[in-house]
Amino acid sequence: MEKRIGAALIVVEDRGAVEQLNAIISKHSHIILGRQGLPLSGRSISVISLVLEGTTDEIGAFTGPVGRLPGVTIKSILVPSLPKSS
C-alpha cells in the first residue's frame, strides 16, 4: 500500500486522557515525523500538531483510537500521494 504524508491536530480538553493519548502516540511513533505541543493554560486546553507519514491503514489505526478518547478531538488531512523518488 502507498504511503502518504499528512497532518493531525489534536485538542485535549480533559487532562485525564493525556496518559492514554501519550500511550497511543508512542505505539504509533513509527508514522510520526514531527510533533509540537502547545498548552493553552488560559483556555484549559492543549493542542498537539503532528506530521505523519504512513499508509491510510496505519494513519487510521492511529487516528481512530485517539478520536475515541473522552475529552480529545482529532482532525487529520492527507496529501493524495507521495511523489515517486528518482
Secondary structure, DSSP 4 states (H G I P E B T S, - for coil): ---EEEEEEEEE--GGGHHHHHHHHHHTGGGEEEEEEEEETTTTEEEEEEEEEE-HHHHHHHHHHHHTSTTEEEEEEE-S-PPPP-
